[in-house]
Amino acid sequence: MKAIRLLLVNSFLMNVSFFAFIPFLSAYITGNLALSAGIAGVVLMLRQLTQQGTSFLSGILGDRFDYRLMISIGMILRGAGFTMFAFCTSPFELIAAAIITGIGGSLFEPTSKAALTIFTPPKKRGDIFSLDKIVRHSGIICAGILGGLLLQLDFFYSSLVCGGIFIFSGILTFLILPNEKVAVPKQSFADSWRKVRSDHLFIFFTVSMTGFWFMFMQLYLTIPLHAAKVFNHSSFVSSLFIVYGMIVVFLQYPLQKWTKRFQRLSVIKVGMSIMGAGILLVGLSDAFLLFWIGFCTYAIGIMLVEPTSYEYTADIAPPQFSASYFGFSLLAMAIGGGISQGAGGWLFEHMPQLNWMIGALAGIFSALCIHILQWRRSKNISPNHAKQIIEDN
């Protein structure tokens, strides 16, 4: 329990820092530095691609060596990257800071989820992943408040404060997380690669998640920009994330309890469809009520998909390959999220309506892929395993 508590504290602090910083980064780039939304999108895209694009390798490193060390180094690097943004004025400097930030995230993200999986009894994983999401979004609420306060000062201080939170978390993890309790056999690089590569249904699941991450990453760039446009003030971004966090804090756990009666892949499929509808409503909105209806719909879709997908990955991954599986699954975020943020900035400037339509189509694509995955699983299991598969899903 000590390890789980520490990992939950990490989740809280990481989200306070991340959401008090990243949502305001695009506004800083386009406002204070007078660069285009396209450049802001490229910076966010490179951060995304660097982080999730290397997470499979980082996950293999975690399975090969030590979760505690990977988490600690990753957090300290993320903090250094955030701090660097305080001194960046050119696109080249912004890109360098984004890459360092991404590398840090690639080291701690899959290994944190793997450690949470290893420390948690299998029957409790769904509840713990839901609790982790609640804790993380409690951090988002505080981040909205902190970000709003820092916005009244200068972006320089946002970089220092948010970077310092990550560095503090990294040091805390190294000193407290009991790495000796992560009692799984250490695997070679070749074994990890062969195991993941041979799991064709898991690879298809990862492909299916690209549409989800395309929609999700609009939360960091085009949704805040659209909100500022609709409400004619950049400070509205703080309220946006406070409301988002409150929705998750109050609804995530009861929603997770309610969805336990359904198969996990079915919950994910429905959640993706709801997200697609929500993001389309957000994009079409030009008034207060329609925007919030769309945004709340979008948030509910995220609550259905995200913790359920982590639980699904945790259950199908062999314990000794847990970080490798989580790392590989984050390739979906690298591809879907990278395209979302890279193309999103350009589309928002030139063809904003098309951006929201593509987001809705991404939801349909992912829901359809999950439906195909369910069908493929039913065709690839033996009758002896049918009961276990139903219980796992």
Solvent accessible surface area in square Angstrom, and as a share of the most:
residue,aa,sasa,rsa
1,M,148,0.66
2,K,106,0.45
3,A,4,0.03
4,I,6,0.03
5,R,136,0.50
6,L,11,0.06
7,L,8,0.04
8,L,22,0.11
9,V,68,0.39
10,N,2,0.01
11,S,9,0.06
12,F,62,0.26
13,L,34,0.17
14,M,22,0.10
15,N,16,0.08
16,V,13,0.08
17,S,0,0.00
18,F,21,0.09
19,F,9,0.04
20,A,1,0.01
21,F,0,0.00
22,I,1,0.00
23,P,2,0.01
24,F,16,0.07
25,L,2,0.01
26,S,1,0.01
27,A,36,0.28
28,Y,26,0.10
29,I,0,0.00
30,T,41,0.24
31,G,50,0.48
32,N,106,0.54
33,L,36,0.18
34,A,84,0.65
35,L,42,0.21
36,S,50,0.33
37,A,12,0.09
38,G,17,0.16
39,I,53,0.27
40,A,0,0.00
41,G,0,0.00
42,V,57,0.33
43,V,1,0.01
44,L,1,0.00
45,M,44,0.20
46,L,44,0.22
47,R,8,0.03
48,Q,0,0.00
49,L,67,0.33
50,T,23,0.14
51,Q,9,0.04
52,Q,0,0.00
53,G,36,0.35
54,T,54,0.32
55,S,0,0.00
56,F,25,0.10
57,L,99,0.49
58,S,5,0.03
59,G,0,0.00
60,I,11,0.06
61,L,45,0.22
62,G,0,0.00
63,D,0,0.00
64,R,92,0.34
65,F,99,0.41
66,D,30,0.15
67,Y,1,0.00
68,R,54,0.20
69,L,68,0.34
70,M,18,0.08
71,I,0,0.00
72,S,4,0.02
73,I,69,0.35
74,G,0,0.00
75,M,0,0.00
76,I,70,0.36
77,L,60,0.30
78,R,4,0.02
79,G,0,0.00
80,A,39,0.30
81,G,0,0.00
82,F,0,0.00
83,T,35,0.20
84,M,66,0.30
85,F,2,0.01
86,A,16,0.12
87,F,132,0.55
88,C,5,0.03
89,T,96,0.56
90,S,39,0.25
91,P,55,0.34
92,F,163,0.68
93,E,68,0.30
94,L,0,0.00
95,I,52,0.26
96,A,36,0.28
97,A,0,0.00
98,A,1,0.00
99,I,66,0.34
100,I,51,0.26
101,T,0,0.00
102,G,0,0.00
103,I,69,0.35
104,G,0,0.00
105,G,0,0.00
106,S,2,0.01
107,L,24,0.12
108,F,13,0.05
109,E,23,0.10
110,P,0,0.00
111,T,0,0.00
112,S,20,0.13
113,K,30,0.13
114,A,0,0.00
115,A,0,0.00
116,L,9,0.04
117,T,4,0.02
118,I,35,0.18
119,F,35,0.14
120,T,6,0.03
121,P,78,0.49
122,P,91,0.57
123,K,192,0.81
124,K,111,0.47
125,R,29,0.11
126,G,2,0.02
127,D,28,0.14
128,I,25,0.13
129,F,5,0.02
130,S,0,0.00
131,L,70,0.35
132,D,15,0.08
133,K,0,0.00
134,I,25,0.13
135,V,29,0.17
136,R,38,0.14
137,H,4,0.02
138,S,32,0.21
139,G,0,0.00
140,I,1,0.00
141,I,33,0.17
142,C,54,0.32
143,A,0,0.00
144,G,1,0.01
145,I,94,0.48
146,L,41,0.21
147,G,2,0.01
148,G,18,0.17
149,L,112,0.56
150,L,11,0.06
151,L,74,0.37
152,Q,133,0.59
153,L,118,0.58
154,D,70,0.36
155,F,20,0.08
156,F,71,0.30
157,Y,110,0.42
158,S,9,0.06
159,S,0,0.00
160,L,67,0.34
161,V,60,0.34
162,C,0,0.00
163,G,0,0.00
164,G,33,0.32
165,I,33,0.17
166,F,2,0.01
167,I,60,0.30
168,F,114,0.48
169,S,0,0.00
170,G,0,0.00
171,I,86,0.43
172,L,42,0.21
173,T,0,0.00
174,F,89,0.37
175,L,130,0.64
176,I,64,0.32
177,L,1,0.01
178,P,16,0.10
179,N,49,0.25
180,E,128,0.58
181,K,117,0.50
182,V,11,0.06
183,A,89,0.69
184,V,18,0.10
185,P,86,0.54
186,K,89,0.38
187,Q,24,0.11
188,S,47,0.30
189,F,84,0.35
190,A,50,0.39
191,D,52,0.27
192,S,0,0.00
193,W,109,0.38
194,R,123,0.45
195,K,74,0.31
196,V,0,0.00
197,R,120,0.44
198,S,72,0.46
199,D,38,0.20
200,H,123,0.55
201,L,38,0.19
202,F,1,0.00
203,I,50,0.26
204,F,41,0.17
205,F,3,0.01
206,T,8,0.05
207,V,70,0.40
208,S,0,0.00
209,M,9,0.04
210,T,23,0.14
211,G,4,0.04
212,F,0,0.00
213,W,10,0.03
214,F,18,0.07
215,M,0,0.00
216,F,14,0.06
217,M,5,0.02
218,Q,2,0.01
219,L,0,0.00
220,Y,12,0.05
221,L,1,0.00
222,T,1,0.00
223,I,0,0.00
224,P,4,0.02
225,L,33,0.17
226,H,17,0.07
227,A,0,0.00
228,A,22,0.17
229,K,138,0.59
230,V,36,0.21
231,F,49,0.21
232,N,133,0.68
233,H,114,0.51
234,S,56,0.36
235,S,44,0.28
236,F,30,0.13
237,V,9,0.05
238,S,14,0.09
239,S,47,0.31
240,L,0,0.00
241,F,2,0.01
242,I,43,0.22
243,V,46,0.27
244,Y,1,0.00
245,G,0,0.00
246,M,85,0.38
247,I,23,0.12
248,V,0,0.00
249,V,38,0.22
250,F,139,0.58
251,L,83,0.41
252,Q,1,0.00
253,Y,84,0.32
254,P,72,0.45
255,L,37,0.18
256,Q,10,0.04
257,K,92,0.39
258,W,124,0.44
259,T,9,0.06
260,K,97,0.41
261,R,169,0.62
262,F,93,0.39
263,Q,77,0.34
264,R,41,0.15
265,L,3,0.02
266,S,31,0.20
267,V,9,0.05
268,I,0,0.00
269,K,45,0.19
270,V,77,0.44
271,G,0,0.00
272,M,0,0.00
273,S,56,0.36
274,I,50,0.25
275,M,0,0.00
276,G,4,0.04
277,A,53,0.41
278,G,0,0.00
279,I,0,0.00
280,L,57,0.28
281,L,57,0.28
282,V,0,0.00
283,G,1,0.01
284,L,96,0.48
285,S,3,0.02
286,D,120,0.62
287,A,53,0.41
288,F,128,0.53
289,L,126,0.63
290,L,64,0.32
291,F,0,0.00
292,W,34,0.12
293,I,86,0.43
294,G,0,0.00
295,F,0,0.00
296,C,44,0.26
297,T,35,0.20
298,Y,0,0.00
299,A,0,0.00
300,I,60,0.31
301,G,0,0.00
302,I,0,0.00
303,M,2,0.01
304,L,13,0.07
305,V,0,0.00
306,E,6,0.02
307,P,0,0.00
308,T,6,0.04
309,S,5,0.03
310,Y,17,0.07
311,E,13,0.06
312,Y,5,0.02
313,T,3,0.02
314,A,2,0.01
315,D,43,0.22
316,I,47,0.24
317,A,10,0.08
318,P,31,0.20
319,P,74,0.46
320,Q,52,0.23
321,F,18,0.07
322,S,1,0.01
323,A,0,0.00
324,S,0,0.00
325,Y,1,0.00
326,F,1,0.01
327,G,0,0.00
328,F,24,0.10
329,S,19,0.12
330,L,4,0.02
331,L,43,0.21
332,A,0,0.00
333,M,11,0.05
334,A,3,0.02
335,I,96,0.49
336,G,4,0.03
337,G,0,0.00
338,G,1,0.01
339,I,98,0.50
340,S,1,0.01
341,Q,1,0.00
342,G,16,0.15
343,A,38,0.30
344,G,1,0.01
345,G,0,0.00
346,W,123,0.43
347,L,16,0.08
348,F,32,0.13
349,E,81,0.36
350,H,105,0.47
351,M,85,0.38
352,P,39,0.25
353,Q,95,0.42
354,L,68,0.34
355,N,1,0.00
356,W,1,0.00
357,M,104,0.46
358,I,57,0.29
359,G,0,0.00
360,A,13,0.10
361,L,107,0.53
362,A,13,0.10
363,G,0,0.00
364,I,108,0.55
365,F,94,0.39
366,S,0,0.00
367,A,12,0.09
368,L,103,0.51
369,C,12,0.07
370,I,0,0.00
371,H,97,0.43
372,I,67,0.34
373,L,0,0.00
374,Q,34,0.15
375,W,147,0.52
376,R,71,0.26
377,R,20,0.07
378,S,68,0.44
379,K,131,0.56
380,N,99,0.51
381,I,49,0.25
382,S,45,0.29
383,P,125,0.79
384,N,137,0.70
385,H,112,0.50
386,A,35,0.27
387,K,148,0.63
388,Q,96,0.43
389,I,35,0.18
390,I,106,0.54
391,E,102,0.46
392,D,40,0.21
393,N,15,0.08
